[in-house]
Amino acid sequence: MENLQQLAQEVVAAAVKGGATAADCVVREGNEASVTVRNGEVEQIKQAGSKALGVRVMIGQRSASTYTSDFSGEGIRRLVSGALDAAHITSEDPGAGLADPALLGKHDTDLQLYSEEVTRIEAPALIDAARRCEQAAFASDPRIRNSEGASCDASYGRKVLATSQGFIGEYARSFCSLSVSPIASDSDDSAQGMQRDYWYSVARNFSGLEAAEEVGRIAAERALRRLGARKVATTKVPVIFDQRTARAMISSIGDAISGDAIYRHASYLSGKLGEKIASDQVTIIDDGTIPGGFGSAPFDDEGVKTRRNVIIEGGVLRNYLLNSYTGRKLNMPTTANASRGIAGSPSIGSHNFYLQAGKQSPEEIIGSVQDGFYVTDFMGFGVNVVTGDVSHGASGIWIEGGKLAYPVEEVTVAGNLLDIFCNITAVGSDLEFRGSLASPTILVSEMTVAGH
């Protein structure tokens, strides 16, 4: 196995020797296996390995980066030379630079991001899981008449970061997923009244995935409950967002508090630190230290030790998400949210970004609504982060007398993020992480549901 730490340090040293006043290097390598099964037949098997290296150099306040997958001596020489040549001809940027050396560091405890088990998973096991998942969906009800397929994936890799300040860090991650998308129809003509949905499971190792049969059953249940969907007249009612759609709403907040949007004044939350921007029930956290978390890491992509940041506390905006560059622009310290690929300068990325759970179950929240809309799916992207305006195509289930009554489709839910989050009157207890972004069920006291 290659010593990636040594390689990264040699690249940084070569950049400094060539005239860089500062430099950093990211090296990644990984392996992935994935299969797709449709109607019991294997449609795709993919097995791939990759490795890549990127270097960023600074000459004063001029910065440039290059990347390569050629780890030979000549490949590295071309990489460093290209970056230095590019830096000489770029414009100066007062915000350019590495992270504050005083903030560099990493967690020494095991964050449980990697399982050796994943390296032993082979295609037959993935095919079997995908087949069982899809078969369970078909077996659950005769109205499940078709499938868009089931997929099972396993991947693992490691990442190294070295900087000219002397920082060197490395960590490994593994990831497995299983998903299926069944198609339901209440007519013998399967083209009539078709409805589809999906469900999935994710874990750090293969044995940690939920049972394939359970994933298939839930996916089928979600597709079946959409059969016979109606349109509704335009109205204003309480709106409940399930975990999946609430997560999309929380994601919009993540975009709005990104340092890039804030310093450019391209967010409706610019200049609102310390202000009330949501209801008392809203506390949003970004935490890079959760053991096993899908967004956890011992350090961010500038070598700053990750942390738990309270973003919104009881409705009050406490923090933006910042890397060193946006922090300098705003005269604030980084929040350890630097994120980068192999090429380019660090951008902003959340870690484990979530709305803190409340005390009511989803059933209790639904039971509290006499007439309203339970949103289970969004179509398209409909958020303007600059203004906070939201307009999403949606489907879900209408609520009557505190009970789920009938499916609804082809409607639009609209409002403004500031109003929506200020009007959250209940937050569910059902927080679970199926990725690095998570939210429990939420109830908004009133929104416009636009139908026919």
N, C-alpha and C positions, 0 to 999 in steps of 0.2 A: 504493500500500500504506500502510495506517495506521501511524503511528509509535506502536507499542504501548508503547515505553519512556516516551515523553513522556506518554502517557495515564495509565500507572500512576503516574508521579511526580505528576501533577496530582491524581489521586484521593487519594494519600497526603497531599499538601499541603492539600487541602480538608478531610480528616479532622482534621488537626492544627489548622488554622485554626478548625474547628468545636468544638474543645475536647478532642480526643484527646491523651493524653499520649504515645501511641505508636500506630503503625499500619503495616500492610503491605498490599500489593495484588498479586494474581495475575491475569494476563490470559492467556487461551489462545485460539488460533484453529487450525482444522484442516480438512482435506478428506479424505474417504474414498470409495473406490469398491470395491464388492464384488459378486461374482456367485456364484450357486449353480447347478450343472448336475446333473440327475439322469436317468440312463438316456439320456444324450446330449441331453436337452432343457433349455433354459434355464428354470429355475424362478424365479429372482429376480435382479434387477439393482438395486443401490442406489448412488446417488451423492449425497453430502450434504456440506455445509459447515456449520461451526459456529463460534461465537465466544462467549465469556463472560468476565465479569470479577467478581472477588470481593474484598471489602475486609474486613479484620479491624481493629477498633479497640480500644484499651485506654484506660480512664479510671482511672488508678491501677491497682488490681488487679481491676478489672471489665473483662470482655472480651465482645465480641459480633461477629458477622460477618453480612454480607448479600452477595447476588450478583445479577447482572443480565446480560442479553444486549442491553440497550438502551444503546448507547454515546453517545447524544445528551447534550447538556448537561443537559437536564432529567432524563434517566434517571440520570446520575451524581449529580446533586443529591439525588434521592430515595434513591439507594443509600447515600450517605454519611449523610444525615439519619436513615435507618432504622437504620443500624448504631449511630450515636451514641445514639439514643433507646433502643435495646435495651440498650446497655452501661450506661446510667444505672440500669436496673431489675434487672440481674443481680446475683448474689451475688459478693462478693469471693473471689478464689482466690489464695492466696499463691504458687502456681506460675506464674501467668499472666505473660506478658512475651515480648518478642522475644528472639532469640538474643544471646549475649554479643558485643558489637561487635568484640572482639579476635579472634573466630573467623570473622568474615565474610570471604568471598573466593570465588574461582572459578578454575578451570583455564583458562589462556589457550591451551593447546595444543588442536589439533583432535582431539576424541575420536571422530571419524568416525561421528557419529550420524545424519547426514542425507545423502541422495543426491538431487541435482536430477533425476535420471532418473525418480524416482517421480512427479513433477509432470506428466510427459508420457505416462504410461500411460493408455490408454483402454480402455473396456469390451471391445471385440473381442479385445484381447490377453489379457485376463483370462479371457474365455469360452473362447478357444482352449486356454489352459493347463489350465483345469479339465476341458475335454472330453478332451484328450490324456491327462490323468492318470487319469480314469475309464476311458477306452478301454483303457489299458494294464493296468488291473486286470482288466477283463473278458477281455482277450486272453491273460492269463497262464495261465489254466486254465479248462476248461469248467465246473468246479464253482463258479466265481464266477457266480452266477445273478441277482444283483440288486445294488442299490447304494442306500445312504442319501444319496448325492450327493457331489459334489466342489465345493469352494469355493476361490476365489482372491480375495485382497484386496490393496489397496494404499492406504496412508494416509500423510499427512504433516501436520505442524503445527509451531507454535512456541509458546513459553511465555516469559513475562516475569514477573519478581518485582522489586518495589521496596519498600523499607522506609523508615521515617522516620529510620533511622540513617544514611541516605545510600547504602545498597546498591542497585545496579541491575544486573540480569543478564538475559540472554536466551539461549536456544538453540533449535535446531530439531531435529526427529527425523523419520525416515521409517521405514516398516515395510511389508513384504510377506509374505504367507503363501500357502501352497498345501496343501490337504489333501483326502483322499478316504476314504470309509468303505464298503468293499465288503462284500457279504454272500455267504457261501459255504454250499453245501448239498451233501451227498453223496447226495441223493435227487432223483428227478425231480419229486417233490412238494416244491417249494421251502419249504413250511412245515415240512417234517420236518427235524430236525437242523440248523437254521440256526445259523450262527456269524458274528459280525461283528467287525471290528477296524478300525483306521485307521492312517494314517501321514501325516506332514506335513513341510513344510520352511518355514523362516522366514529372512528376510534383511533387510538395510537397503535393498536395492534389488531390482528385479524380476529383473535379470540374475544376481543372486547366489543365486536360488533353485535348489535341485537340479532336475535334469531332471524334467519332469512324468512321463515314462515310468518313471523310477526310483522316484518317490514312489508311483505306482500299483502297480508290481511289488511293492514292499516291503509295502504295505498288503494286497495280495492274499495274499502269503506269510504274513503274520501271521494273516489270517482262516482260511486253509486249515489251518494247523497246529493250530487249535482244533477241527477236525472229529473226531467220535468221542470227545469228552471224557467222562471217567469221574468217578465220585465215589470217594473213598478213605475208609478207616476213620480215626478220630481217632488221632493219633500225635504223638510228638515227634521231630523230625528237623532236620537242617541246612536252612536256608532261604536261597535266593539271590534277591535282588531285582534285576530288570533295571533299566536306566537310568530307565525311566518310573516304576516303583513305588518305586525308591530315592529318586527325586526327591520323592515324596510323604512319605517318611519324613524326609527332610532338611527339608522344609517344616514338619513338626511341631516340629522343633528351633527353626526360625525363630520360630514362634508362642510357644514356651516361653521364648525369651530376649528377647522384646519387652519394652521398658521398661514398657509399660502393664500387662502381666501381672505383671511383677516387683514393681513398687511396690505393687500391690494384693494381693500374696501369692497370686496366682491361677495360679502356675506351679510345677511340681515342681522347677524349678531356682532358685527364689528363695533367696537367701543362699548360693549354692554357688560364687561366684567363687573361683578358685584351687583348686577341688577337682577330683578325677578323676571325670569323669562319662561317659567313653567309653573304648574301647580305645586303645592306643598308635597304632593305624593311622588314627585319626580326627583329621583336621585340617579344620576348616570355616572358610571365608573369606567375608567380605562385602566386595566391592570395587566402588566406584563409578567407578573410573578406567580400566577395561579398554577400550581402543579398539574401537569398534563394539559394545560390550556392550549387551544389550537392557535392562539396568538402569543403565547408565552415565549420568552427568550431570556438568556442570562444578560444580554446587552443589546442595545439597539444598533443600527447600521452605521453609527459613528463611534461605537465603543463606549457609549454612556450606559451605566448600569440601569436596567429597567426598574420601574417602580409602579406603585398604585397611585393613580391620579384621580381625584374626585373632580369631575367635570361640572356637573350640576348637583347642588346639594339643597334638598328641600325646595327646589324650584329656582334657586339662585345660581347664576353662572359664575363658577369659581376659577375655571382654567380653560385655556385653549390647548390644542395639541400642537406642539412646536418641535422643530429640530433646531440645530444651532443657527442655521441661516435665517429662518423666520424669526427666531428669538432675537437675533441682532437687529433685524428690521423693526421689531417691536420693543426693543430695549428690555427684553425679558429673558430669563434662562430657558434652555431647552427643557422639555418635559420627557426626554428620552423617547421621542417618537419619530426618530429618523428612520426612513425606510428606503432601500435602494435595490435595484437589480444589479446586474453585472456592469452595465454601462450607465453613464450619467451621474449627476450629483444626487445626493439624498433628497427624497421628497418627504411627505408626511404620511405616516401609517399608524393606525390604531393597533393596539395589542388585543386584549380581550375586552371588548367594548360592550357594555350592557346596561340595561335599565334594572335597577335593584328591585327585587321581588317585593310584592305587597303581601297582604294577609288573606285576601279572598280567593276562593277557588274560581276557575272559569265558570263553573256551573252556578255559583252564587252571583257572579257578575251578570250572567245572562238572565238569571231569575229576577234581577233587580230592574230589568228593562221591560216595560209594558208593550212598547211599539218601537222597533228599531232594526238596525242592520248589523249582522255579524259578518265581517269581511274575512274571507278565507283565501283570496287570491287577488293579485294585482296584474294588470296587463299594461306593458309599456312603462316608460319612465316619465314622471310628471311632476318634478320638483324644481322650482327655480330658487336656488340657494341665495341669490342676490336679494330677492324680494321676500322669500319664504313662502311664496304661493305654491299650493299643491293641487294637482288635478290628476287623479289616477283612474283609469278604467278598472272596474272591480267586479268581482262576483262573490257570492256568499249565500247566506241563509237569512231570511226575514224572521224577526222575532215578534211573536204575538203573545201577550199575557205571560211574559217571562219564560216562554218556551220557543225552541227552534221550530218554525212552522213550515216553511217551504223554501226551496232554492231560488236564488235570484241571479240573473246575469245581465250583461250589457247595460250596466249603470256606471256612473262616474261619481266618485266621492271627491269633494273639493273643499278648500279652505286655505288658511294661512298657518304655517307652522307655529307662529307665535300664539295664535288663538287656539290651535289644536292642543298644544302642550299646556297652555294655561287652563284649558277646559277638561283636562284628564281628571276624572272624579273617582276612578278605581284602577288599581294595578294588581294584577293577578299574582298568585303564589306559585305559578307554574313556570318559573325560570329554568331553562335547561340549555346547555350549550351544544348546538349541532354545527359548530364552526366558531370562529373568533368573535362573531357578532351575535348578540342574544337579547331577547326581550320576553317578558311574560305577556299575557293577555292584558290589553288596556281598554278602558272605556272612556270615550270622549262624549261629553254631555250633549253636544249638538253639532251636526255637520250637515251640509247640503248633499243629498243623494239625488243626482240628476238622472232621470230615466226618460220615459216617453212623454 
